[in-house]
Amino acid sequence: MPTLTAQSLPMNAFQMLRATRQNAIRLVADCNMDQLNHIPAGFNNNLIWNLGHMLVTQQLLCYRLSQTPCLVEDEMIARYRKGTRPEGRIEEEEWTFIRQQLISSVGAMTQDHASGRFGPYKSYSTSYGVTLDSIDEAIHFNNMHEAMHLGTMLALKKLV
């Protein structure tokens, strides 16, 4: 697969990210905090963890690996990064922050990409079996990753 350049990344990559996140937020709009925090039998996470994980993974793949400061704090990254699971109940304040950041970080990343803010990308081999070598590849991979988590959320939602 040819490497994408900043000039070749289609703007619809950001539109797809925004759409996935809006769909995920819409999916849980009618859920209360108990439903968002519920971990159904057979699962190791919940709806709210999936949303926090989507946000944090985007920050790590796109910002940290391009040597650009993340838009969320390290404490949040530690709670939702790959390999974590819910460690307790998430309260309304954190849910509000996650929901706001899911939308605002799309606009920020769009602007950061357009302005060339991202630095040199540190190559990263994903557990999916794909090696990312550029910010553009990370953006595309992140879109697939978030769509996969939206699918998980659709299954979780049926069980809460």
C-alpha positions as CSV (number, residue, x, y, z in Angstrom):
1,M,0.0,0.0,0.0
2,P,1.5,3.4,-0.9
3,T,2.2,5.8,1.8
4,L,-0.2,8.7,1.9
5,T,1.1,12.2,2.1
6,A,-0.5,15.2,3.9
7,Q,-1.6,16.4,0.5
8,S,-3.3,13.1,-0.3
9,L,-5.4,12.5,2.8
10,P,-9.0,13.1,1.8
11,M,-11.0,15.5,3.9
12,N,-13.7,12.8,4.2
13,A,-11.4,10.9,6.6
14,F,-12.2,13.6,9.1
15,Q,-15.9,13.5,8.2
16,M,-15.9,9.8,8.7
17,L,-14.3,10.2,12.1
18,R,-16.9,12.8,13.1
19,A,-19.8,10.6,11.8
20,T,-18.6,7.6,13.7
21,R,-18.3,9.6,16.9
22,Q,-21.7,11.2,16.4
23,N,-23.2,7.8,15.8
24,A,-21.6,6.4,19.0
25,I,-22.8,9.4,21.1
26,R,-26.3,9.1,19.6
27,L,-26.3,5.4,20.4
28,V,-25.9,6.0,24.1
29,A,-27.9,9.3,24.3
30,D,-30.8,7.5,26.0
31,C,-28.6,5.6,28.5
32,N,-28.3,6.6,32.2
33,M,-25.1,6.4,34.1
34,D,-25.9,2.9,35.4
35,Q,-26.4,1.6,31.8
36,L,-23.2,3.4,30.6
37,N,-21.2,1.7,33.4
38,H,-22.8,-1.7,33.2
39,I,-20.5,-4.6,32.1
40,P,-22.6,-7.4,30.7
41,A,-21.7,-11.0,31.2
42,G,-19.2,-12.1,28.6
43,F,-17.7,-8.6,28.2
44,N,-14.8,-7.0,29.9
45,N,-15.8,-3.4,29.3
46,N,-18.8,-1.1,29.0
47,L,-20.3,1.6,26.8
48,I,-18.5,4.5,28.5
49,W,-15.1,2.7,28.5
50,N,-15.4,2.2,24.7
51,L,-16.0,5.9,24.2
52,G,-13.1,6.9,26.4
53,H,-10.9,4.3,24.7
54,M,-11.8,5.7,21.2
55,L,-10.8,9.2,22.4
56,V,-7.5,8.1,24.0
57,T,-6.4,5.8,21.2
58,Q,-6.9,8.6,18.7
59,Q,-4.7,10.8,20.9
60,L,-2.0,8.2,21.1
61,L,-2.0,7.1,17.5
62,C,-2.2,10.5,16.0
63,Y,-0.7,12.9,18.5
64,R,1.8,11.0,20.7
65,L,3.3,9.0,17.9
66,S,3.7,12.1,15.8
67,Q,5.5,13.8,18.7
68,T,2.7,16.3,19.2
69,P,1.2,17.0,22.6
70,C,-2.0,15.1,23.3
71,L,-5.2,17.0,23.9
72,V,-6.1,14.9,27.0
73,E,-4.3,14.4,30.2
74,D,-2.0,11.5,30.9
75,E,-4.4,10.4,33.7
76,M,-7.1,9.9,31.2
77,I,-4.8,8.1,28.8
78,A,-3.8,5.7,31.6
79,R,-7.4,4.8,32.3
80,Y,-8.6,4.1,28.7
81,R,-5.5,3.0,26.8
82,K,-5.1,-0.4,25.2
83,G,-5.0,-3.1,27.7
84,T,-7.1,-1.4,30.3
85,R,-10.6,-2.1,31.5
86,P,-13.1,-0.2,33.6
87,E,-11.7,0.2,37.2
88,G,-14.7,1.6,38.8
89,R,-17.8,3.7,38.1
90,I,-17.5,6.7,35.8
91,E,-19.5,9.7,37.0
92,E,-21.4,12.3,35.1
93,E,-18.6,14.9,35.1
94,E,-16.1,12.5,33.3
95,W,-18.9,11.4,30.9
96,T,-19.5,15.0,30.0
97,F,-15.8,15.6,29.4
98,I,-15.5,12.5,27.2
99,R,-18.6,13.4,25.2
100,Q,-17.3,16.9,24.6
101,Q,-13.8,15.8,23.7
102,L,-15.0,13.2,21.2
103,I,-16.5,16.0,19.1
104,S,-14.0,18.8,19.7
105,S,-10.9,16.7,19.1
106,V,-12.1,16.0,15.6
107,G,-12.1,19.7,14.8
108,A,-8.7,20.1,16.5
109,M,-7.2,17.2,14.6
110,T,-8.5,18.5,11.3
111,Q,-7.0,21.9,12.0
112,D,-3.7,20.5,13.3
113,H,-3.4,18.3,10.2
114,A,-4.2,21.2,7.8
115,S,-1.6,23.4,9.5
116,G,1.1,20.8,9.5
117,R,1.3,20.7,13.3
118,F,2.1,17.0,13.5
119,G,5.8,16.1,13.8
120,P,7.8,13.2,12.5
121,Y,5.8,10.0,13.0
122,K,7.3,7.1,15.1
123,S,6.5,3.9,13.3
124,Y,4.0,1.7,15.2
125,S,3.0,-1.9,14.7
126,T,-0.6,-2.4,15.8
127,S,-2.1,-5.5,17.4
128,Y,-4.2,-5.6,14.2
129,G,-1.1,-6.6,12.2
130,V,-0.7,-3.3,10.5
131,T,2.3,-1.0,10.8
132,L,1.6,2.7,10.8
133,D,4.4,4.9,9.3
134,S,2.7,8.3,9.0
135,I,0.1,10.5,10.5
136,D,-2.2,9.9,7.5
137,E,-2.0,6.1,8.0
138,A,-2.7,6.6,11.7
139,I,-5.8,8.7,10.8
140,H,-7.1,6.0,8.5
141,F,-6.4,3.2,10.9
142,N,-8.0,5.1,13.8
143,N,-11.2,5.4,11.7
144,M,-11.3,1.7,11.3
145,H,-10.5,1.2,15.0
146,E,-13.3,3.5,16.1
147,A,-15.8,1.8,13.7
148,M,-14.9,-1.5,15.3
149,H,-15.6,-0.1,18.8
150,L,-18.9,1.3,17.6
151,G,-19.8,-2.3,16.6
152,T,-18.9,-3.5,20.0
153,M,-21.0,-0.7,21.5
154,L,-24.0,-1.8,19.4
155,A,-23.7,-5.3,20.9
156,L,-23.3,-3.9,24.4
157,K,-26.3,-1.6,24.0
158,K,-28.6,-4.6,23.4
159,L,-27.5,-6.0,26.8
160,V,-27.8,-2.9,29.1
